[in-house]
Amino acid sequence: MRRVAAVDCGTNSIRLLVADLDPATGAFTELDRRMRIVRLGQDVDRTGRLAPEALERTFAACREYADAIRELGAERVRFVATSASRDAENSDAFMAGVREILGVEPEVISGDEEAQLSFDGATKELAGGSDLATPYLVVDIGGGSTEFVLGSGAVDAARSVDVGCVRMTERHLVVDGAVVDPPTHERVAAIRADVDAALDLAGRTVPLTGAGTLVGLAGTVTTIAGIALGLTEYDSRAIHHSRVSRGRVRAITEHLLASTHHERAAIPVMHPGRVDVIAAGAVVLLAVMERTGADEVVVSEHDILDGIAWSAAR
């Protein structure tokens, strides 16, 4: 067994996993898993730069994680940054801050590698011990981008496209610094048009129909699953490997789009950092299900963060 720490820094959240892993046997013991909404990608789509306040929120979370990593004695730390860091002109400031706080070199990975790590994290425990049909189409809806990965034991095709819950919210639902609440039909249609164009792009590389199982990852999907289950509080064990029908996703999406900030914030499983971006994320998920023809999505709490941990253990 090897004790590793994995950090996944995305557009909306930064997450930590510390675990004991054995790549030879697949043994996995989780020691610490936590998430902070830092919105690193705040305004990146508009300005092309990481905002100073977004950097400070991220660095504060890194300091918290550094303490946890030291206390648990991880042998190796891997820090992976994704969409917002790829897009920003001033990513050097971000990388220097992470390097100083955590003592590791942050890796700003490509969309293709992000897709591979997401697939590994989501499907490792499904291999050989699941009744789910293959190939899997793994869809990771992030803040700035969405990854599509098709495969069974290995990845057959992968593509990352620039639609995510934060990017779509900031591009279409923010006016004068405030989220339009609830959005007009025209604004929702603009999101859907961007998503449909992105699906056209993804489909050139990844066959979007014919997969045996659609596997959905990340906060948009897990939050929608929590709503579908009627949970009174967020319960990752109940959400993990739950199944949500396309009809239920459509109903939840319509409800979120028609709700005010206060009404969305009152949903028991809703993290405060997702209140303003969940509706746009739901539009992405529904569009994916309609395009793929999937009757349901299998929800996984294990995703790129777990893939990073396995890669660090290897």
Buried (B, 14 or more C-beta within 10 A) or exposed (E): BBBBBBBBBBBBBBBBBBBBBEEEEEEBEEBBBEBBBBBBBBBBBEEEBBBEEBBEBBBBBBEBBBEBBEEBEBEEBBBBBBBBBBBBEBBEBBBEBBEEBBEBEBBBBEBBBBBBBBBBBBBBBBEEEBEBEBBBBBBBBBBBBBBBBBBBEEBBBBBBBBBBBBBBBBBBBBEEEEBEBBBEEEBBEBBBEBBBEBBEBBBEBBBBEEBEBBBBBBBBBBBBBBBBBEBEEBEEEBBBBBBBBBEBBBBBBBBBBEBEEEBBBEBEBBBEBBBBBBBBBBBBBBBBBBBBEBEBBBBBBBBBBBBBBBBBBE
